[in-house]
Amino acid sequence: MAMYEAAFKVLEILETSEGPVSGEHIGNKLGMSRSAVWKHVKELINMGYDISASQNEGYRLTKVSNRLLPYEVHKKLRTSFIGKKMRYFENTPSTIWVGKQLASEGDVSKLHGMVIIAEEQSGGIGRLGRAWVSPAGGIWITVVLKPKIPIDHVFMVTMAGSIAIARAIRKEFDLGALIKWPNDIYIGSNKVAGLLLELSAEADTIHYCLLGIGVDVNISPSDLSKVPSSVTSISAEVGHDVDRASFLARILKEFESRYNLLEAGEYEALTREWKSLSCTLDQHVRINTLKSSFEGEAIDIDEFGALLIRKENGKIERVIAGDCIQR
């Protein structure tokens, strides 16, 4: 959004004024012509802001954009590094794909904490390469990270993200969101969000992680009817559309605090919080991995995020990755 920097300076003036503002006043304040002011006002209108224009009175902001613009998120963001840098797309095949491109082109340490946002994804990807339906109105983001953690604890990045989404939903909307292992968020019996972690590593060195997050926010049930599993959205649960920018700012704040715990080696604190939000533990489950399928009771997760299953023969099976179907 750097190319629209001047437009957002115009917006700041409109936001802070109590009444209409003339193009001449805005131009004098920003050192630009009235025609340049009008050009930036048109850019803001194209971004979804309602701005009335009158020759006699000037410009007045009547409604903010409902898009997930970095400008709107940053106004509400309370983090030290997560989301301080953002890339925004109206449409992209996948924010994770954008993250891979950026990571391959430059110094990943300079991208640490960057959040890539898309209004829509045409080729969103879920676990095991499945398609992820990503219509307008959701939160579709990827967080670029260069973690300073042992590689055997990398799944805890997903755990930190899962906790962040569940906590954000609970705090913002008073909905009882829970985590289903390994990476889904549920409200009741319906899925509302999912995560995907992609890793670039060599031996014991993590080059970078890409944490993809998808949340069904202001999406009607009819838009989700093509999805085979039981799904819901925040707006369907609360009965009205919600402020996505505030919600995303909350998710990023919750994530940063858990990520800081992870980098500080506070694995037990993260595991304990994850367990307190789990809807998988103490349930009878069926596990499908690439090599086998079996059933049993989900009794615990270990400090690396692996699910521990007590099979019917009493043997404890440790599951690092797989599908978990709750009976």
N, C-alpha and C positions, 0 to 999 in steps of 0.2 A: 504493500500500500504506500510505499515511499513516493511514488509518482503523484499521489494525491495529497501530499503533505500540505500544499497551499490550500487545497479545498478544506482540509480539516482545520486549518487556522481560521478560515472563514466560518466554519461551523462553530468553533469555540466562541467567536464573537456573538453569533446568533443564540447560542445556548445561554450565555451569561447576560444577555440584554433582556430587559423587562418588557420591551415593546418592539415594534418594527425598527429596523436599522437601514439607513440609506446606503446605497452602493457607494456613494461618495465617501461617507464616513468609514465604511469598511476599507475602501481603497486607500484612504489617507492613513489609516491605522497600520495597514500591511504593506504600504508602499507599492500599490498596483493600480492599474486603471480600472474604471468602472466596467469596461467590457471584459477585463480579466476576472473581476468579481463575478459577473454574470456567467462566465464560462465555468467557474468553480461551483457556483450554485447549481448549474445544470449537472455537473459531475455528481454532486451530493444527491440531487433528485434521482439520478440514474442508480445510485447506491441504495435507494429506498427511503430517503428522508423526504418528508412532506414540508415544502417551503413555499409559502405564499409570496407572490411578488406584486407590488403595486407601485405605479409611477409616482404617486403622491407620497406614500408612506415608506416604501422600501421593502425589505425582506423580513419575513417572520418565520421562525421554525415552528411548525404546528404539530409535527409528530416525528419521533426518532425512527431510524431504520430498524426493521426486525431481523436484519441479517446479522450474522455472527462476525461482524467486522472487528479486527484487532483494536481499532480506536475505541469501540464500545467495551470490549473485554478489559482493555488496559485501564479504563476509568475505574473498574471495580476490582482489579487484580491486587492481591496482597501477598506477593511472593518475593523472594530475593533473587531467584534465577529461573525457575520454571515459567515459561511463557513470556519472559522479558523480550525475547525475539520471537516473531511470528511471521509465517508466510500464509497468505490467504488466497483461495481459489474459489471462483463461483462453481466450477465443475472440473474434476480431474478423475482419471481412472481410479487412482488410489493414493491416499496421503502417504501410505507406507512406500509406495513406488517413488513418490517425490522425495521422501527421506533417503532412500537408497541412492537416488541420483545426486542429491546434495552431499551425502557422505562420501561418494566416490569422487567428487570433484574437488574437495577442499579439506582443510584441517578440521577434523571432527570435534576436537576440543573446543573450537570456536562456535560450534553448533550446539554444544551441550545445553540442554534445557529448552531448545527451540520447539515451538509448537506449530505444526502445519495443520491448517484448517481448510475444510472444503464444505461448501453449502450442499453439494451433491457429489457422489462418487458413481461413476459409470461402471467401474469394475472393482468394487469393494471386495476384499478377500477375508474370509473367516478362517477358522482352524481347518487344517487338512486340505487347504486350497478351495474350500467351499465358497460359493458366491455369498456376498453380504449385501442385502438390499439396503441402499443408502439414499432415500429420497430427501427432498428439501424439507427442512424443519427439524432435522436431527442434529446431533453433535457428532461429527466425523473428523477425528483428529489423529495425528501421530506426534508423539513426543520423542525427540532425538536425545539420546543419552550416551555419555561415555562413563560408565560406572567404574568406581574404584572399589570393586568387591571381588572376592574369589569367584571363579567361574562356576563352581559347584553350587553357589547361592544365587545364580542369575534368575532363577524362576521367581525369586522373592520380589523382583521388580514387578512381575504380574500380580503377586499378592498385594504389594503396596498400592497398585492401581485399582485392584478390586475393592480393597478397603476404602480407598478414596471415593470411589463412585457410590458405594453403599452408604457411607457416612454423609456424603453431599446430598443424596436423595433424602435421607432421614432428616437432616438439618434444614434443608430448604423447603421440603414439602410435607414433612411429618408422615412419610410413607415407610412401612417396615421392610425396606430392601434387605435382601440376604444374598450371600455368595454361594453359588453352586460350583463345586470344583469341576474343572480347573480354572475356568475364566469367564463365567457368566454371572450376571446379576439378575435376580428375580424379585418381583413383587407378587406375593402369593404364589400361584402356580404358573405365572406367565413371565417370560424373559423380557427384560427391558434394556439390557446392555450386554456387551461382550468386549473382550480384550484379545489382542493377539501380539505376541512378543516375537520379533525377529532379531537374530543375533549374528554379528560378524565377529568371529574369533579365530585365533590360531594358537594351538596348544593350550596354555593356561592364560592367554592374554585376550581380553575382550577389547576388540577394536571399537565397536559401538553396539548399542541396542536401539531398536525402534519399537516403541510401545504404541500400538494402534488401539484406539478406543472408539467404540460406537455406542451411542445412546439414542434410543427412540424418545424424542422430546415432544415437539409439537407436530405429531404425525397422527392422522386419523386411522382408526382400526381398518378402514377400507383399503388404505395404502399398504397395510401390512398383511392383507388377506392372502397375498401370493406366497407368503412365507409358510413353509410346511409345519413348523413347530408353533406352540402356543406363545404368542407374543402380546405385549402391551406397550403403551407409551405413557410418558409422564402426564401429558395433557388428557389422555383418556382416563387416567386414575384420579386426577384432581378436578376434571370437568371444565377446564379452560386452558388456553395457551399460557405459557410461562415465559419469563425473561431468560432466554438462552445465554446471553452474555453474563448475567449474574451467576447463573448455574455453572457455566464453564469456569468462571473465575473461582468459584467455590471448589470445584473438582480439582483444579490445579493447586490451590492452597492445601487441600487435604492430601493430595499426592506428594507435594514437596515435603510436608512434615513427616510422612512415612518413608519417603526416599532418604531423607536425612538420617532417620533411625537405621535404615539399611546400611548406609555408608559408614555409620558409627559402629556397626557390628551388633546392634541391638536386635538380633534375630529372634530372641525369645519374646520380646515385647510385640513384634510384628506378628509372630505366630499366634500368640495369645489373642490378639485383637481379631485376627482372621477367624480363629475358632469361634469367638463370641458372635460372629456374624454369619457362621456357616449354616446352610440348610442341608448339607450333605452328611455331616457326621451323625452317627447313630442311626443312619438309614440303611435299608437293604438296597444294594445297588448292583447293576450289571456293568462290568467293565469290558470295553472292546478296545484292544490294542492292535497294532499292526500284525502281531504274532499270535494272539490268542484272545479268547473271550471267557469270562468266568463271573460268578456271582458271589456275594458275601456281604458282610456288614462293614460299612465305613467306620472305623474306630478312632482314627487319628490322622494328623499329618505330621511329618517329621520336620526337622529344622531346615530342610532343603526344599520343602513344599511338596514332597511326595505324599500321596494318599496311601494310608495303610488299611488294607482290607483283610478281615478275618473270614477266610473261606469256610465252607460248610464242614470241611474235614479238620478245622481248627488251625490250619496253617495260616501264617500272616504273610500276605503278598504286598510288596511295595510297588506302587504304580507311579512312574515318573510322568508318563504322558499317555493319554488315551481318552476315549469317550466314556462318560459316566452317566448311565441311565438310572434314575432313581425309581424304585418300584413303589 
